[in-house]
Amino acid sequence: MRTFLILLGFILHASFAIAQEELPVGRAFQLALTKGSRTLGGLPGPNYWQNGTRYDLKVAFNPKNRLLNGQVEIKYRNNSPDTLQQIRFKLYPNLYKAGVASKSKIAKKDLGQGLVFERFKINGKERTLDSLQIDGTNMIVNVPSLLPGKEMTFMVNYHYFLNEGSHIRTGRIDDGSFFIAYFFPRIAVYDDIDGWNKYPYTGEEEFYNDFSDFNVEISVPRHYAVWATGDLKNAGKVFDKAIIERLELAEHQDGVVTIITEQLKAAGRGVKDRAFNTFKFEAKNVVDFAFALSDHYVWKAASVVVDSLSGRRTRVDAVFNSQHRDYYEVIDFALKSVKEMSHSFPKWPFPYSHMTVFDGLDQMEYPMMANDNPTKTRQDAITLTSHEIFHTMFPFYMGTNETKYAWMDEGWATFGEWKLTSKIDHTLVDDYGIQSTATNSGKKNDSPIMTPTFDLTGIATFTNSYPKPALGYLFVEEYLGEELFLKALHHYIHNWNGKHPQPLDFFHSMNEGSGKNLNWFWKRWFYEDGVTDMAITGVDKVDNGYHINVLNKSSKPLPVHLTIYFEDGAIETSKHTIGIWESGNNHATVHFLTGKKIKKVVLGGTYIPDKYQKDNTFILN
């Protein structure tokens, strides 16, 4: 039990005054400052730019042999100040091409030809296929000079076979269900920091794509329904009237509606009874597009108000195998996640018209879609659902580079998961990754969070991307207070949504938004390594209470949370934020005001990754 504690203050013993620290500015970012595309004030520069793309896709998928035939027209606009002589493409399906390097294990039976081009045109002119320079999941195409402010059009016909096993974020789920992502050739990001995004897709690191507009037509055989990124534009052409009526009902009420029932699917009804149906979707200003299909999944939906001022609602779907009983609650977890994101944290209206959680074989996010495997426990279902839906904000709404800085999206999704889990079920405590962070801090492969994701090895691939940055956000929130933290976060979101923020943009934007220079913390937590470890070195009786002496064994600022046990059986807490270490000191003395006799003091808490905890307890004689 926790009780209220009146605390007069704490005494800091510091050997030097607070210094104004500056964060490292790399050469590429410095060049962007010179050119005016970035600033050191947390705002895009006056000359900020990003290139634009429109994809018009037509795909036909055959579930029997998993053949995907595609045609895509790509209109690419060069908004950069540079003349482009080459255009780089990403060929993500080539992860399953024999001979392509991969960090993920792929069964031999799933290796094939990868993405096969049939025709390739540039501005209407045929290009020979042997002129395409394909290197694994990357491709370079030499083009006529694409001047600043000009457009270029590509027309591509292609096909590939979707993987049956080795399910890395996409593939066959069962005989009648598939989740299909990364299914088309796309133009790589060309930005003001790195130029072309040249990093290959290895199956481990995630993605960095430009904001684009999509018009997508997906043709599938009889009885199959399709769910996808974007808005379905021809519902009346592909669904029976009863389905459309239920869907419209779900879009206007909080209560859950079963759109496609088990009985309806068993009878082969719900989708128009023709040899093939073509589902047409439209999505604007999104960084990716994915779709899923099934001939036997059930579909539950409801909607929730995400913007109190306008009354705008977001429809939330759960589409799943009826044999997976845990999925019957996923619709509730998803609804609560969208609601709490909009009204509690990050307290920003959910940016999309719908969110679909699809019963798959993975744990992966896409704009308006999640590919989530069934789970063994209710808590796992809650944490997984909330985590993947929180990705809507980071990286999709914010456009971060996951390939290089996974912590800018996975860290936020982990932080959001911690917060949303307690909102969905207040009895649950989600400590995802805390123990791993503590145990592995200071070990050989532990490295600064700012280490590029593709250079991480071992457990740091997980801790640097998920819990360590999430803890950094949590500690800053405690330091600033929830209201000021939200103000700073909203400043960042407002300035950078729909763009491509870099780490320095985030750090400086949070500084500006909060009105506080947090560089002392950003530098120590994100740029430096070190063991996360504290100890109580002594508890001394003084006239009006006790002095509790705490040692920080590294430069990593951790909150000081104390639990005080009294001889009369009472228990009280004393919490101090990372500000206790702001001046650079490694010793702090907390003045605990009390007239009662203390029996024991314990240092630590659920979200404080203390590596060596045997010196966290001090027992008084």
N, C-alpha and C positions, 0 to 999 in steps of 0.2 A: 504494500500500500504506500502511496506517495502522499505526503502532506505538504501544505503550503509553508514555505520558509521565508521569513523576513531576513534579508541579507543586506547589510549596510554597504559592503564593498569588498574589494580584494586589493592586496598590496602586490605590486610588481617590482621585482628586483631586476633591473636592466643595466647592462654595462655601457650601453650607448644609446643615443637618441634615434628615433625613427628616421631612416634615410629615404629619400624619394628614389625609388627604384624604377629603372626603365626596362622594358621587355626587349629581347633581342629582335632586331629587324633584319631579316635575311636580304640577300642581294636582290632576289626577284621582287620581293615586296617593296624594297627601296626604289627599284626601277618603276614600279607601279605608282609610287608616291610622286616620283619625278614627272611621270606622264599624266598625273592627275586622275587616275582611275580609282585610287584608294586614298584614304586619309588616315591620320593617327588619332582622329577624334571619334572613331566608331561609326562614321558615316561613309557611304559610297562617295567617291570623288566626283567632281563636276564632269569628268570625262569617262565615268564608269560606262562599260558596255558589256554586252553578252550577245552571242549570236542566236539566231532564231531558226526554228525548223518546223515544218509541217509534214506530217506523214499521212498519206492516203493509202490505206492497206486493204487488200482483199486476200483472205486466206480461206482455204478449204482443208478441213481436217478429217481424215479417215480413221476412226477409232480401231478398226480391225487390224490394220497394219501400221498405224501411228504415223502415216505419211502426212506431212503438212506441206501443201503447195501454197506459195505466196507470190503476190505481186504488190509492189510498193512504189508509189511516186513520192519522192522526197524533194521538197522545196526548201533550199537552204539559203539563208540571208546572212551575208558577211557584215556584221555591224562593227567589226574591229577596225582599227586604223591601218591594218596590214593588208597587203595584197597576197592572196593565198594561191600558191602554185600547186599545192597538193591538198587533197581532202583525205582525212583519216577516218576509217570506219571501225566499228566494233562488231565482231561476229561472235556473239556469245554462244550460239549453238556449237561452235567449234571446240568447246570444252570436251565434247564427246567425239572428237575426230581423232582417229588413230595417229599417234605420234606427237600430239600436242601436249606440252608440259602442263601438269596439273598438280596442285598441292592436295587435292581431294582424291580419295580412292575411287576409281571407276572400274567396274567389272569389264572384262574383255568382251563379253557379249554385247555391252552397250557402246562399244567403240565402233565407229563407222566412218563415213565420208564427211560428216559434219554438214555444214551449209553448202549446198551445191548451186552455183549460179547457172542460169539458163540464158538470160539476156541481161545486158547492162548498157544503158543509154545515158549520155550526158547532154543535156539541152537538146534532146531529140536525135542525137547522133549516136549510132551504134559504136560500142567500144568492144574490141576483141577481149575475150575472157582471159587470154594469157597475158594481157597487159595489167591485170589486177595483181598487185603485189601482196599476197596473203602470207602472213606470218602468225600462225596459231589463231588467236582470237582477235588479232589486229589486221587491218588491211590499209594499204596506201594506194590512192588513185591519183595519178598525175592528171591535172585538169588545165584547161585554158585559164589564164589569169582571172581570178575572182577578185575584183576591185572592191575597196571599201564601199559599203552602201548598196552593193549589187547582189543579185540572186542567181542561183544555179539550180537546175532541176535534174534529178536522177530518176530514171525509171528502171526498176530491177525486177526480174522474174527469178524465182529460186525455189528450192525445196529442201527438206531434210526430214529425217525420221526421228521423232521424239523418243527419248530414252524410255525404256521399259522399266529398268531398275536403276541402281546407282543414283537415287533420287536426290539431286543437289538443287533444291529450290524449284524444280520443275520436273514434270514427267507423268507417267501413268500411275494412277492410284489403285484402281482395280479394273476389272474387265469393262466397266461402263463409266468410269470417272477419270478425269485428267485435269491437271493444273498445268497451264502452258504459259511460260514466261520467257523473255529474251528470245523471241521467236522471229525476229526480223533484223536485217542489217540496219544499223543506225550510225549516224555520224557522231564521232567522238567530240567531246568538249574541247573547244579552243578558247582559252581564257587569258586574262591579262597577267597571270602569275606564272604558269608553267607552259603557256602555249598549248600545243596539242597534248591531250591526255594519252600518253603512250604506254601506260602500264597494262600488261596483259591481264585477262581474266583467268584466274587460276582455280576458281571454285571456292576459294577461301575468302579473300577480300571481297567486299561488296562493291557498290557501283557509284559512278559519277556521270550523270547525264544532263543534257541541257533541258530547259523548259521548252516544251513543244506542244503543238496542237495535233490531235489525232482524229481522223475519221476512219473507222475500222468496220469492215464487213466480214463476218465470220460464218461460213457455211458448214453445217453439220448434218448428219443423217437423221432420219425419222426418230422421234421420241427423245432426242437430246435437247436439253435446255442449256443456255449459255449465260454465265455471269461474268462481268468484266469491269475494268476501269471505265469510267465515263457513264454517260446517260444513254439508256436504250431508246432509240429514236423511232422504232417501228414495232412497238409491243403488239399493236393490233394485227400485225401481219404474221406474228410467230406464236402468239399465245391465244388460247381459247378465251372466250368472253368472261368466264368465271374467274380465271386467273387474273385478268386485268382488273376486274371489280375488286378482288381481294387486295391486289397490289395498291390500287388507289385508296382503299380503306386504310391500309397500313401506313401510307404516306401522310395520313391526316390524323392519326391517333397514337396515343402512348401504348395502348394494349397490344399484345402480340397476336398476330394473325398468321394462321398456317396457310401459306399461299399454295404450296403443292403438298398434299397429304400422302401418306403411305398408300392409301387406297387408290388415289388418283394415279400415282406412279405405277402401281401394280396393274392398273387397267390400261396403261399406255396412253393416258389422256393428259391434257394440260397444254401440250405443244401441238400446233397445227399438224394434222395428219397428212403429210406429204413426204415424198422421198427425201427431200433436203429442205432445210429452213436456213435462211440467211438472217442473222442478227446484226443490226447496225447500231454502232455505238459512236458517240462523240465525246471527246474530252479535250478541254482547252487548258493550256498553261500547266501541264504536268510533266514530270521528268521520266515517266515510264508508263507502259501499258501492259497489262496481263489479263488473261481470261481463263475460265474454267468451264468444264462441261460435264454433265452426267445424265444418264438415262434412268436413274433410280434413286437419286437423293431427294430428301424432303426439304422444304424451304419454309422457314419461319421469318417473319419480318414485323417491324414496328418502327415508329419514328419518335423523335424527341426534339423539342425546341432547343436550338443551339444559339440563337440570337434573340435575346429578350426584347430588344428594341424593335426589330423588324418582324419578329414572330417566325423567322425562317426555321424550317425543320430539316433534319437529316434522317433519311431512312436507313435502318440498320438491318442487315440480313444475316441469318445463320443457315447455311446450306450443308447438309450432312447425311451420312449413312444412318438410317434409323436404328441400326444395330449398335451404334456407338451411343450408349445411354448418357454418357457424360455431356454430350453435345446438346442435350435438351435444355441445359442451363446456360449454354454459351450465349444465346440470344440475350439473356438478362445481363450477363457480364459485359457484353459488348455495348448494350444500351447504356448501362451505367458508366462505362468508360467514356463514351462520347458525351454524355451529359456532364460528367464531372470535369472532363477536359474543357468544356465550354464555359462552365460556371464556377469551377473551383480552382483547378490548376491544369494548364497554365492560364486559365480564365480568359480564353480566346475562342471566339465562335468557331466551331468545327468548320473547316474551309470547304468541305465537299458535300455534295447532295446525297451521297449514300456511302455506306461502308459495309462490305460483305466479308464475313468470316467463313471460309470454305474448308471443309473437312478433308485435309490432305495428308501428306507424309512428311511434313517439314514444319519449320517455325520461321516463316519469312514474310516480310511485308512488301506491299506494292501500293501505289496510289489507289485508294478506295477498295483494296483487296488485301486479304491475309490468307496465307496457306498454312493452316495450323493442324498439326496432328492431334488425334485423340490423346487424352491424358489419363493417368491412373488415379489422381486425386482431385478433389474440388479446388484446393488451393492452387495446384498446378494449372488448372483450367483458367482460374482467375488471373494468375500472374502472366500466363502466356497471352491470353486475350488482351489484357490491358497493355502489355508491352508492345505487341505488334500494332495495336491501334494507335498507341502514342507516337509511333513512327510517322504518323500522318503529318505531325508538325516537324519532326526532325528525322529523316532528312528531306522529306518531300516538299513541304511548304517552304522550307528554308534553303533547299538546294545545296546542301553541304557535300563535300567531297569525301564520300565514305571510303573510297579506295585508299586515300592518303591519311585521312583523319577520322577513323571509325569512332573515336571518342566524341566527335561532334554530333553523332546521331545515336550510337548505342549507349553512350553515357546518359544522354537525355532520356532515352526510352527506359533505361534502368531506373533512373530517378523518378520518372513518371510512373513506372510500375510500382515502386515502393509506395508512392503517395496514393495512387488509385486503388491499390489492393486494400488499404485501410478504409477507403471510402466505400468500396463494394461490400466488404465484410470487416467491421471494426474489430472483430476478434482475432484477425490474422495479423501476423508480423512477418513481413517479407524481408529476409536478410540475405538475399541473393548476392553472392560474391564477396561478402564481408570477410569470412574466414579465409578464403583464398588470398585476398589482399593482404591480410595480416601475416599469414604463414609464409608467403613468398616475398614479402618486402625485404629488400636488401640482398636477395639471392642473385646468383650469377646472371640469370636471364631477366631479372627485374630491371626495368629501364624507365626513363622519364616518359610521361604520357605523350609528350610532343614527338616522340619517336615515330616516324612514318609507319603506318600500319603494315605495309608490305615488308618492313625490316624487322618486325617483331618475331620472336621465336618462343616456343614453349608456353608456359602458363601466362606470360606477359601478353600474348595474343588475346587472351580473355580479360585479364585484370586491367590492362591499359585501355581496353575498349569499353568495358562495361562498368565494374564497380568503382575503380579509382576515380574516373571523371565524375561519376554520379555522386560520390562522396564529396568531391570538390564543390559541386553545385549545392549539395545539402549543407555543407559547412558555411558557404557564403550566405545561403538563405537564413541560417540561424544567426549569423553575424549581423546581417542587415535588418533582419526582421522580415516577416512574410510580406508586408505591404510594400516596403521599399524594394525588396527583391523582385516582386511582381512588376513594379514600376520599371525597374532596370531591364527585366526580361522583355517586357512589352516594348521598350525602347529598341531593343535588339530586333525583335520580331517585326516591328513596324518598319524599320529601316532596311531589313535584309530579306524579307520574304519575297519569293520569286526571283532571287538573285543567287550569287555564289559567294557567301561569306567565308573568309579565311579565319584561322584562329585569332590573329591580331584584331580583326574586325569585331569578333565576339568579345574579347577581353576589353578593348577600348570602349565598345558600345555599352557594356555593363558598367564600366567606370563612369561614363557620361550619364547614363540613365539613373544611376544611384547617387551621383554627385560625390562619389568617394573614389580615391585612388586605391584600387585593390591590387596593384602590381606586385606589392610585397607578397601577397598570397598566390597570385597567378604564377609568379616566378618559382616560388618554392614548391608548389604542389604540382604544377604542370611541366616545368622545365627541368627540375632537378630530381635526382633519385635519392634514395635513403630509406632507412628502416623506419616504419611507423611504430614507435614504441615510447611509452611513458612509464613513470614509476612514482610512487609515493615514497619520499625519502625521510619523512618524519611528520609527526603530529605533536605540536607543543601546546601545553596549556598556558593561556594568558589570562589577564584579569577578567575580560568580558567574553571569553570563549576560547577558541583554539586557532592556532596557525597550522594550516595543512600545506606542507611543502611538496611541490610536484616538480619532477625533472622530465624534460623532453630530451630524449636521447638522440634526436636528429634534428635537421632543419625543418622537417615536415610539421606544419601547424595542425594540431588535432584539438578538438574541443576538450575541455576538462569537465567531465561529468562525475560528480562525487555522490555516493550514497552513504549516509551517516547513520550508524546503528547506535542507539543509546542503551544504557544499562537498564532503563525502565521498559525496554521492549519497543519503543517508538522508532520510526524510521523516517528520515527526511532526506531531501536531495538538494544539491547545490550545483547549478550548471553555469558554465562559463564558455563563451564562444572562442573561436580561433583568435579573437582579438587579444586574448591573454598573452599571445606570443608575437604580437604585431611589431614590437620594438626590436625583435631579433634576439631576445633573451631566451635562454634554455632552462631557467629556473623561475618558478612562480610560487608565491605564497598566497593562499586563499585565507582570508580572515573570516572564520565562521563564528558568527555571534550566537551564543547560547549560554544559558545558565545551568544546563543539564550536563551530566557526565557521559562522555562518549565512550563506547565500548570498542567500536571498529569503524574504519573508513575504507570504502572500496572505490577504486577509480575505474571508470569505463562505462560502456553502454553498447546497445545493439549495433549502432552504426559508427562505432569507433574501432578501427582495425588495429588493435594493440597486439603486437607480435608475442611479447613475453609477458604473460599476465601474472606470474607468481609474485612479482613485486608491485602488484596493483592493490594489494590488501595490506592494511596496517592495523594491527591489533594493539590496543593500549593495555597496559598493566593495570 
